[in-house]
Amino acid sequence: MTNFDDEPTKVEMLLSEINNTGKSAYSGVLKPLSIRLPIQTYAKVVAIENFIGAEKTSKNKIINDLLEIAFDQIYPSLSESQKQAFDSFSQSLLDGSESGKL
């Protein structure tokens, strides 16, 4: 961050948790989803959980944070038509017009 008035990025927030200098929490609606992780990815998630402290966070929160960081990194590289399709489909799921998908 270059300006102290700026909100911290998701990367900065996760790093502050890893360094035990900050904390964050989720609010809102969560969608349960069962996924399978490659063992190497799982090991990295557990390593981050150990840095932060298992009593202070969860693997679920870490995975959500990492996904949000990935979306923030990928989105600017999408073409305008891809951004429009991505935004439209995401919003239709949130609105419930893509029935059965949520």
C-alpha positions as CSV (number, residue, x, y, z in Angstrom):
1,M,0.0,0.0,0.0
2,T,1.3,3.4,-0.9
3,N,-1.4,5.6,0.6
4,F,-2.4,5.2,4.2
5,D,-6.1,6.0,3.4
6,D,-6.3,3.0,1.1
7,E,-8.0,-0.2,2.3
8,P,-5.7,-3.1,2.7
9,T,-5.7,-5.6,-0.1
10,K,-6.8,-9.2,0.5
11,V,-3.1,-10.2,0.2
12,E,-2.1,-7.7,2.8
13,M,-4.9,-8.9,5.1
14,L,-3.9,-12.6,4.8
15,L,-0.2,-11.7,5.3
16,S,-1.1,-9.7,8.4
17,E,-2.9,-12.8,9.8
18,I,0.1,-15.0,8.9
19,N,2.4,-12.5,10.7
20,N,0.0,-12.3,13.7
21,T,-0.4,-8.5,13.2
22,G,-4.0,-8.6,12.2
23,K,-7.2,-10.6,11.9
24,S,-10.3,-10.8,9.7
25,A,-13.6,-12.5,9.6
26,Y,-16.3,-13.3,7.1
27,S,-19.8,-12.1,7.2
28,G,-22.7,-12.9,5.0
29,V,-24.1,-16.0,3.3
30,L,-21.8,-19.0,2.7
31,K,-22.4,-21.8,0.3
32,P,-21.3,-25.3,1.4
33,L,-19.2,-27.0,-1.2
34,S,-17.2,-30.2,-1.0
35,I,-13.9,-30.1,-2.9
36,R,-10.9,-32.3,-3.2
37,L,-7.4,-30.7,-2.9
38,P,-4.2,-32.1,-4.2
39,I,-2.1,-33.2,-1.2
40,Q,0.5,-30.5,-2.0
41,T,-2.2,-27.8,-1.9
42,Y,-3.6,-29.2,1.3
43,A,-0.2,-29.2,2.9
44,K,0.2,-25.5,2.1
45,V,-3.2,-24.6,3.5
46,V,-2.3,-26.4,6.7
47,A,1.0,-24.6,6.8
48,I,-0.8,-21.3,6.6
49,E,-3.2,-22.4,9.3
50,N,-0.3,-23.3,11.5
51,F,1.3,-19.9,11.0
52,I,-1.9,-18.1,11.9
53,G,-2.9,-20.6,14.6
54,A,-5.6,-23.2,14.2
55,E,-7.6,-21.6,17.1
56,K,-7.7,-18.3,15.2
57,T,-8.7,-19.4,11.7
58,S,-9.9,-22.4,9.7
59,K,-8.8,-24.1,6.6
60,N,-12.1,-23.0,5.1
61,K,-11.3,-19.3,5.7
62,I,-7.8,-19.7,4.3
63,I,-9.1,-21.4,1.1
64,N,-11.7,-18.6,0.7
65,D,-9.0,-15.9,1.2
66,L,-6.8,-17.6,-1.4
67,L,-9.6,-17.9,-3.9
68,E,-10.5,-14.2,-3.5
69,I,-6.9,-13.3,-4.0
70,A,-6.8,-15.4,-7.2
71,F,-10.0,-13.8,-8.5
72,D,-8.5,-10.4,-7.9
73,Q,-5.4,-11.3,-9.8
74,I,-7.1,-13.0,-12.7
75,Y,-10.0,-10.5,-13.3
76,P,-7.9,-7.6,-14.6
77,S,-6.4,-9.9,-17.3
78,L,-9.8,-10.9,-18.7
79,S,-11.0,-9.3,-21.9
80,E,-13.9,-6.9,-21.6
81,S,-16.3,-9.5,-23.0
82,Q,-15.0,-12.1,-20.6
83,K,-15.5,-9.7,-17.7
84,Q,-19.0,-9.0,-18.8
85,A,-19.8,-12.7,-19.0
86,F,-18.1,-13.4,-15.7
87,D,-20.0,-10.6,-13.9
88,S,-23.3,-11.5,-15.5
89,F,-23.1,-15.2,-14.7
90,S,-21.9,-14.5,-11.1
91,Q,-24.7,-12.0,-10.6
92,S,-27.3,-14.4,-12.0
93,L,-26.3,-17.0,-9.5
94,L,-26.6,-14.5,-6.7
95,D,-29.9,-13.4,-8.0
96,G,-31.2,-17.0,-8.2
97,S,-31.9,-16.8,-11.9
98,E,-29.5,-19.6,-12.6
99,S,-31.6,-22.1,-10.7
100,G,-30.0,-25.2,-9.3
101,K,-26.5,-23.8,-9.5
102,L,-26.3,-22.4,-6.0
